[in-house]
Amino acid sequence: MIKTAVIIGVGPIEGLGGYLCTHAANKGLHVVIAGRTLRSIKTVRDAIRGNGGEATAVVADATDESQIKQLVNEAEAIGPIDLAIYNAGNNFPGNFLEMQASYFESAWRVCTLGGFLFAREVIKAMIERKSGTLLFTGASASMRGRPDFAAFTAGKAGLRALAQSLAREFQPQGIHIGHVVIDGGIAGEKIISKYPEFVERAGEDGLVGLGGIAEAYMYLYKQPRNAWTHELDLRTFKENF
Ligand SMILES: NC(=O)c1ccc[n+]([C@@H]2O[C@H](COP(=O)([O-])OP(=O)(O)OC[C@H]3O[C@@H](n4cnc5c(N)ncnc54)[C@H](OP(=O)(O)O)[C@@H]3O)[C@@H](O)[C@H]2O)c1
């Protein structure tokens, strides 16, 4: 029976979610592609199928408990989930003194609560088999706060803490839990189309490359259980840190 990868937080094909899906398909997994925008996830699905891989697109909001339960059930019905990735977590910048509580809460919902909902359902499925890999996407904000990023930092740091807790609880039960800190802007469609001046300033190889990031996730996925990494950090050679 084919195994599945379920990846939530997928947008454009030239984005991290899109790359994670195509790389997981290259590992022979049936990829269940989840995101809020049907058009985007269908494009990723069609690209994988066009390349001879297997994929299903499912519309799901990471913050909606019943949709996450449904997503995990659908993936398990196709095949046992062997790889699960929580990639949702758009940036939430904002002036702190003018910030509405609802905005702060919405950052927490996507960056942290969604990770909890997804992890709980995925681990319930994996635990009976005592195997599987669950990975979370982090950012610079997972490690350090800075002005105008209080909401995003609180959410991403919460996700990192969640991942650590889950690693200590569930790795002894055979489930590999990983957290990937992407320290810097990603060379994906979002930044390239929305922030051309930023891209220009960053210069050649000034943004973190999609291919390298996706390979790092697959490296974690393929590690033998007697040599697991919990956290990786990735940045371009130019980054000051
Ligand atoms: N972009 C960067 O420079 C950068 C840098 C460091 C870390 N990261 C992290 O990398 C991850 C990917 O971000 P990305 O900006 O590069 O985008 P991406 O992987 O290309 O796409 C992520 C997609 O997640 C979807 N999404 C957002 N909220 C969601 C929700 N509640 N439920 C389901 N799907 C949701 C969005 O699609 P819709 O908008 O269509 O819903 C978005 O297109 C995030 O966790 C981010 O924090 C990004």
The ligand as an ORCA input file, in Angstrom:
! r2SCAN-3c Opt
* xyz 0 1
  N       8.187     33.611      2.932
  C       9.278     33.780      3.677
  O      10.160     34.550      3.374
  C       9.432     32.944      4.942
  C      10.606     33.073      5.696
  C      10.776     32.269      6.805
  C       9.789     31.366      7.171
  N       8.649     31.270      6.441
  C       7.641     30.296      6.819
  O       7.476     29.417      5.741
  C       6.129     28.948      5.699
  C       5.620     29.123      4.302
  O       5.404     30.472      4.036
  P       5.467     31.178      2.629
  O       5.138     32.576      2.879
  O       6.769     30.886      1.990
  O       4.320     30.537      1.815
  P       4.107     29.199      0.953
  O       4.789     28.032      1.545
  O       4.328     29.492     -0.479
  O       2.555     29.047      1.155
  C       1.991     28.859      2.401
  C       0.502     28.904      2.188
  O      -0.146     28.596      3.411
  C      -1.496     28.971      3.217
  N      -2.133     29.252      4.487
  C      -2.024     30.365      5.231
  N      -2.826     30.274      6.289
  C      -3.433     29.072      6.199
  C      -4.396     28.417      6.983
  N      -4.932     28.978      8.070
  N      -4.810     27.199      6.581
  C      -4.325     26.625      5.472
  N      -3.427     27.209      4.682
  C      -2.985     28.431      5.052
  C      -1.470     30.216      2.329
  O      -2.321     30.028      1.225
  P      -3.568     31.013      1.017
  O      -3.089     32.389      1.275
  O      -3.981     30.724     -0.368
  O      -4.523     30.552      2.006
  C      -0.045     30.248      1.817
  O      -0.010     30.465      0.428
  C       5.381     29.698      6.784
  O       5.272     28.882      7.934
  C       6.272     30.893      7.053
  O       6.145     31.398      8.367
  C       8.453     32.047      5.330
*
